[in-house]
Amino acid sequence: MEVTLLGTGDTTGTPTVGCGCDVCEQARDPDDALREQLRDRGVEVGDRGVERTRFSVHVRNERTDETLLIDASPDFRTQFLREDLDAPDAAVISHIHFDHLDGLGNFYRLTRDMPVYAAGEVDPATGQSVAQSVRERYDYLDVIDVKARDPFESFRVAGLDVTLVPVDHPPLACYGLVVEDPETGTKLSLSGDTSYEVPQASRDALAGADLLLVDGILPADRCDTHPAGGSHHDDGGVPMTYGSKHMTIEGATRFGEELDAGELRIVHLSHYLPVETAFDAPLAVDGERFVL
């Protein structure tokens, strides 16, 4: 599997429109040290500077050359042009928030048939499954063929075994993914949006990945900026979740350790980070590529 991180930012992305914070300014005009640091991670910084666009992951099956898109970022066009990618062979949608879904409209005239996989269980908050919601929102696009799948039941797409696993991103139903190569046994696990309170069955499914991508929106010491503060505190009182929907960076780091990930990248990052470490691994940046 070749895994490319197309989008690693939160809803507003980095740099954020109209923001002059130190992180956004560093992203717009990275110094030589940051450029060299990212070059060592395989990322060449272009004219647009360092980017964290809205969340999306591209997976290529190197054996078959088939490709899978995980979540359709509204930055789809920018991401695919930046990485010089063709339209994917299939897509999986984790949940119906716009920053993970609204890129589907870009498939118009790019391909004649786009299977889009999503969970088929009904979300009590909407009265519909993710698959139904996607189908209704894009019913005007004949090219999109929505296929409902049950959580914890593996299905084959792009020559890879994919499993949807419930995570915790209230109030909507949201799913992480496990992607495994049936021939090599290599494993990618991810959740673009979740609190630390991931069900144990899902933790078991996500565990032991060669690469784990997991949501960590900001440091725990910024939880006082949320009306609800932090939650899911560790024994030392450090919040693993910011508010109720997203892990803190500390929560994501601990999650990776508990799941025994071979390599961890923290995604869905905001610009509310210390500028000195804002672009250090394991914090992800757009364009990172991994071969599993």
N, C-alpha and C positions, 0 to 999 in steps of 0.2 A: 504494500500500500504506500502510495505517495500522498501525504496529507499536507495541504496548503492552507494556512490561516488567512482567509480572505478579509475577514473583518473581526477585530478584537475589542471593539469599543462598546460603550453603553448606548443608550437611546440618543444622546446628543453627539457622540463621537468625540475624538480628539484630533486636531484642535476643534473646540466648540465655536460655533458661529458667534462672533461678537465678543469673545472672551479674551482678555488680555492677561490672564493669570500666568505665572512663571512656566507652568507645564505646557500650556497652549503656545506660549511664545517660543519655548524651546523646541516644540514640535514643528512650528512654522519655520524656524531658522536654527536648525541643529548645528552645534559646533563640531569641529573636527574630531574631538574625542568621542562624541556620541556617534558620529558617522562610522568611526573605526570600530567602536564597540558593537554596533549592529552589523557591520560587515563581517565581523567574526562569527555572528550568528546566521550568516548567509543572507542578510537583508541589505540590499543596496538602496540608499536613500535617494529619491529622485527630486525633481524640481518642486514637488508639492510638500517636501519635508517628510517628517515621520508622521504616519497616520495610524489611527485606530478608528476605522469606519465601523458601521453597524454589523452585528455578528453574522458570520457565515463561514462555513468550512467546505473545502473542495477535497474530494478523495478520488484518487485514480488507482484503479486496479492495474498494476503494471503487467500482469500476465495477459490480460485481455484488452487492455487499453480502454476499458469502459470507465465512465466517470459518474460520480454521485455528488450532488450538492446537498449539504445539510444546512437547512434554513436559507430563506431567500431574502437577503438584505435589501433594503431600499437603495443601497449603494451598488447593486448588482452590476450595472454597466461599468462603473468606474473600476470595480474590483476585477472584472473579467478582462477589460482592456489593459489594466495595469499588469496583470499576470499573463497576458497573451493566451487566454483560454478560449476554447470553443464552448458552445452551449453544452451543458451536461446531458447525460443519457437519462437521468432520473433525479428526483429530489425527495427529500424527507423534510416535513415541517413539524417542529416540536410543539408549537403553540401559536395562538392567534394574535399575539402582540405585533404591532405594525413593523417593528424593527427586525422581526424574524420572518415576516410573511410577505410584505408588500412588494418585494422584488419579483414576485411571480408574474406580475404584469409585463415584465421585460421579455418573457418568452414569446410574445407575439412576433411572428415572422422570423424568429430565430430557429425554430424547429417545427416539425409537423406533428409530433407526438411526444408529450412530456408526461410520463407517469409521475404522479406526486403522491407519496405515501404519508399517512398521518393516522393517529390513533382513532379507533372507531368507538371507544366507550364514551357514554354520554357524560358531559360535564354538568354537574348540578348548577353551576353558576350561570350557564347559558342555555341549558336545556338541549344542547346539541353536542355532538362530538367535534373534535378538531377537524376531522375529515369532512363532516357536514358543513361546518363553518367555512372551510376553504372552498368547498364546492359551490356554496351559495355566493361567496364574494367574487369568485372568478367564473361564474356561470356564462359570462359573455365570451370567454376564451375557449373555443372548441379544442384547442391544442392541449389544454390541461386535462388529464385523465386522473381523477382522484381515486386512490385505492385505500380503503380503510383496513387497518391491521390491529390486532389485539395486543395489548401490552404483554411482555414476557414471552411472546410467540415469535420465534425467529422467522424471517423471510429472506429469500435470496433476491438480490438486486445488484446489478453491475458485477456479478460474479462473487459478491461478498454476502456474508450473513449479517443481517441487521436486526436488532431487537430494540423496541421501544420500552423504556422503563419509567414508571412514574417518579417524578421528583416533587419538590414543594415550592410553588411560586404563586401564593394566593393572590386573588381569589380564583384564578383560572386554572384549569387542568393544564399541566405542563409535563413534558417528557424529556428524559435524557436518552442517549443512544449508546448502544454497543455495536461496533462494527468489527467483524472478524473475518480474516481470510481463511476459508475452509481448507486450503492446502498447506499454508505455512503456519497457521495458528496465531499469527500476529493479531493484536487487539488494540483498537482505539475505543476509548470511552469518553463521553463528554456530556456536559449539561451547560448550555449557554445561560440559563436563568434558573436559579434555585436558592432557597435558603439552606442552612446547614442541616435542617431537619429532614433529610432524605430517608425514606422508609428502608428498613433493614434489608428487605428482599431486593430492593433496587441497589443498595450498597453492595450486596453480594454479587449481583450481576455486573456492576461496574468495576469491581475489584480486579487487581492483577493485570491492569492494562499496560501495554508497552508505552502508550502515551495517553495521559489524562488531560482533557481540557475542561476547566471548571470555572464557573462564575465567581469572581471576587471583585466587588465594585469599588471599594475604597478601604483604607486602613481602619482598624477598630477604634482608634482614637478620634475618628470623625463621626462616630455614631451619635454624638450629642447634637449634630446638625439635623437629625431626623426627629419628627414629632414623637415617634414611638421609641426613640433611642435605639439601643441594641438588644438582641435576644440570643438565646441558646449560649449562655456564658460557659466558659470552661471553669475548671476548679480555681483558677486564679482570678476569676471575674472578668476575663476578656470576652467581649461579645463575638461570637462566631457568625452572627447574622446582623446586617444593617437593617433596622426596621423589622420587616417580616418577610421580605421577598428575595434578598440577595445576600450571599455570603460576604463577609469582610475578607480582606486579603489573608488575615490570620486564620479565618475559618477555612478558606480554600486550601491554604497550606496544610493545615491539620487534616483536612479531608483527604488530600493526596497521600499524606503519610499513613493514615488509617487504611486507605485502600491499596497501599503498597504499589503505587504507580511507578513504573520504570522511569518515566520522565513526566514532569508536570509543567503545564502552561496555564496561567491564570488569565481568563478572558473576561469579556463584558466589563472592561475597566472604564472608570470615569476619569475625568481630568483632575479630580480632587485627591491628588497624590503629592508626596514630597518630591520636589523637582530633582533632588539629588539622586533619587532612586526610581524615578517614574518610568524609566525605560530599561531597567535591569531585569534580567531573568530571575525568577520564573514568570515575571510579568510579560505577557505576550505583546507582540507588535504585528501589524499587518505584513504579510509577505513571508513570514517564517514558513519553512518547508521541512518536513520530516519524512524519511523513508523507513518504514517499519518492516 
